[in-house]
Amino acid sequence: MEITKNNKTNNAVEVEFKVSPDEFEQALEKTYQKQKNSISIPGFRKGKATRKMVEKQYGENVFYEEAINNLYKKVITEVIDELDLDVVDVPETEVVSVERDAGIEFKVVFTVKPAVSIKDYLGVEVDYKVAEVSDDDIAGKLKEMQLRGARIIDVEDRSAEMGDTVTFDFKGFCNGEAFKGGEAENFNLELGSGRFIPGFEEQICGKNIGEDFDVNVTFPEEYQAAELAGKDAIFKCKINGIKGRETVELDDEFAKDVSEFDTLDELKADVKSKLAEENVKAADLDFESALSEKLIELVEADIPPAMYENRIDDMVRDWEFKNQQQGMNVQMYLQYSNQSMEQFRDMFREMAEKQVKMRLALETISDLEKIEVEDERVEEEFQKLSEFYRMPMDKVKELIETKSLTRDLKAEKAMELVKEKAKKIT
């Protein structure tokens, strides 16, 4: 195969390549063999007409389109490998000429990853602050434990409070008229859950069983029902029942019931220790996030827009995969949220741009530091993926190229190196 490469710009490469007449002939024959059983020619049963007969009946180029497409898919990979191109997009493809005696000539423009410059990436200074565990933190955690172990009781001797679950009737009015979906009987609502319009639940607090009262609210501007968005409304309400939580005292008996400890002091010490561990993990995450931001700022590159769009494509697919169990796809979400696809994609744009820059930074650092990954480590990662997806290893290797996985592992090692050399400012 003849290949000619021309650099158009920093991120664009134009390549011309020719497929020989023999390869073209083989592709035509394969296409004929694939299609022959569905071809009808007067006087012949399907599948019995020779290729020459079919070409005479329908024209000698009858198999060209599929043959050329199949050849392109096969040869384009060979061209990319031969030239060792790091392709992110193929914006232009042209079939320059097609002749049985001369073969096929293609012209393709590839968008490739940009040249990246990054300096001073080792020894980056980043704040590292671990929050102290306060008495209020410990008290809050113990309160959570109290609530988890609380007994639900009927409340009759007091008004509703935050944290209670009220059973109530309501009917909504806008401009004096009841509106669709604004009415229910014996509806259960936990006060403080935030399930209702802002300000609604707070106005139920202080009300008693059997009491009739109004709740005055304003629907948010971005409310899903467009006819109500931004409008004032009055809900006529009546509480039918209140359920509250009865908590036990914070004492040694409580500690024995909820933990392996015999005293409240021991439980408090354990809570403090676990909260301290959580604070260290949070500080580590904040440190890594801040370090990533610093690396992104150090990246100098003319990044092609296609790289950002490709990453957004990935994020949209991930979003749809995560939401499919709830029966939600992108088109349904666009309809419910009254958004365009462009607006939806813009939700991911800032994060996509950061991720692309971060990846370029780590790949460049990996090259500069000559980071290598042992074959055993790559195989180990394939094994983990096989177990995670419950898929045979050979199938995983069909879906994920060894080269791609190796690059991922090199990027991980590059990040570990940067973290190890970073200066923590405490």
Secondary structure as GFF3:
##gff-version 3
##sequence-region A 1 426
A	DSSP	beta_strand	2	7	.	.	.	ID=ss1
A	DSSP	beta_strand	12	19	.	.	.	ID=ss2
A	DSSP	alpha_helix	21	35	.	.	.	ID=ss3
A	DSSP	three_ten_helix	36	38	.	.	.	ID=ss4
A	DSSP	alpha_helix	51	58	.	.	.	ID=ss5
A	DSSP	alpha_helix	64	83	.	.	.	ID=ss6
A	DSSP	beta_strand	87	99	.	.	.	ID=ss7
A	DSSP	beta_strand	103	112	.	.	.	ID=ss8
A	DSSP	beta_strand	116	117	.	.	.	ID=ss9
A	DSSP	beta_strand	125	127	.	.	.	ID=ss10
A	DSSP	alpha_helix	135	148	.	.	.	ID=ss11
A	DSSP	beta_strand	151	154	.	.	.	ID=ss12
A	DSSP	beta_strand	165	174	.	.	.	ID=ss13
A	DSSP	beta_strand	177	190	.	.	.	ID=ss14
A	DSSP	alpha_helix	200	204	.	.	.	ID=ss15
A	DSSP	beta_strand	212	218	.	.	.	ID=ss16
A	DSSP	beta_strand	232	246	.	.	.	ID=ss17
A	DSSP	alpha_helix	252	258	.	.	.	ID=ss18
A	DSSP	alpha_helix	264	298	.	.	.	ID=ss19
A	DSSP	beta_strand	300	301	.	.	.	ID=ss20
A	DSSP	alpha_helix	305	323	.	.	.	ID=ss21
A	DSSP	three_ten_helix	324	326	.	.	.	ID=ss22
A	DSSP	alpha_helix	330	337	.	.	.	ID=ss23
A	DSSP	alpha_helix	341	368	.	.	.	ID=ss24
A	DSSP	alpha_helix	375	389	.	.	.	ID=ss25
A	DSSP	alpha_helix	393	399	.	.	.	ID=ss26
A	DSSP	alpha_helix	402	421	.	.	.	ID=ss27
A	DSSP	beta_strand	423	425	.	.	.	ID=ss28
###
